[in-house]
Amino acid sequence: MLEHVELKITITQAEDGLAAEILLEEECFDIIFTDINLPGMDGIQLLQKWHMLLPNTQWAILSGISDFEYG
């Protein structure tokens, strides 16, 4: 038998990496989806700066860029 579970989901969006950083200072998030290619501070810089400060937050880094190098 399946149990009915109700989830409360709030979606917050930032215009760029710097705006995302302001949100991270103000709110707690369970999961963060970020693009690699963000103006101001890219998604990898955002993750590097914040992942140790938010140990219970899961991160997903996405990109629509077909040709890039990170390493």
C-alpha positions as CSV (number, residue, x, y, z in Angstrom):
1,M,0.0,0.0,0.0
2,L,1.4,3.4,-0.9
3,E,1.3,6.1,1.6
4,H,0.4,9.7,0.7
5,V,3.2,12.1,1.5
6,E,2.7,15.8,1.1
7,L,5.8,17.9,0.3
8,K,6.2,21.6,0.7
9,I,8.5,22.9,-2.1
10,T,9.6,26.5,-2.4
11,I,11.6,27.5,-5.5
12,T,13.9,30.6,-5.2
13,Q,15.8,32.0,-8.2
14,A,18.8,34.3,-8.4
15,E,19.7,36.4,-11.4
16,D,23.5,35.7,-11.1
17,G,26.1,34.2,-8.8
18,L,26.4,37.2,-6.6
19,A,22.6,37.3,-6.1
20,A,22.7,33.6,-5.3
21,E,25.4,34.3,-2.6
22,I,23.1,36.8,-1.0
23,L,20.3,34.2,-0.9
24,L,22.7,31.7,0.7
25,E,23.5,34.2,3.5
26,E,19.8,34.7,4.2
27,E,18.1,31.3,3.8
28,C,18.7,27.6,4.3
29,F,18.3,25.3,1.3
30,D,18.0,21.5,1.0
31,I,19.2,21.4,-2.6
32,I,20.8,24.0,-4.9
33,F,20.7,23.7,-8.7
34,T,23.2,26.0,-10.3
35,D,24.5,26.6,-13.8
36,I,28.3,26.6,-14.4
37,N,28.1,29.7,-16.5
38,L,26.8,32.5,-14.2
39,P,27.7,36.2,-14.4
40,G,29.4,37.6,-11.4
41,M,30.4,34.3,-9.8
42,D,30.1,31.0,-11.7
43,G,28.5,27.9,-10.2
44,I,31.8,26.2,-9.5
45,Q,33.0,29.3,-7.5
46,L,29.7,29.4,-5.7
47,L,30.0,25.7,-4.7
48,Q,33.7,26.0,-3.7
49,K,32.9,29.0,-1.4
50,W,29.7,27.6,0.2
51,H,29.8,23.8,0.3
52,M,31.7,23.6,3.6
53,L,29.4,26.2,5.1
54,L,26.3,24.3,4.1
55,P,27.2,20.6,5.0
56,N,23.5,19.4,4.8
57,T,22.8,21.0,1.4
58,Q,23.0,19.0,-1.8
59,W,24.4,20.6,-4.9
60,A,23.6,19.9,-8.6
61,I,25.7,21.8,-11.2
62,L,24.2,22.0,-14.7
63,S,25.3,23.5,-17.9
64,G,23.8,24.2,-21.4
65,I,27.2,24.9,-22.8
66,S,28.2,22.2,-25.3
67,D,31.9,23.1,-25.5
68,F,33.8,24.0,-22.3
69,E,36.8,23.1,-20.2
70,Y,37.0,23.1,-16.4
71,G,39.7,21.4,-14.5
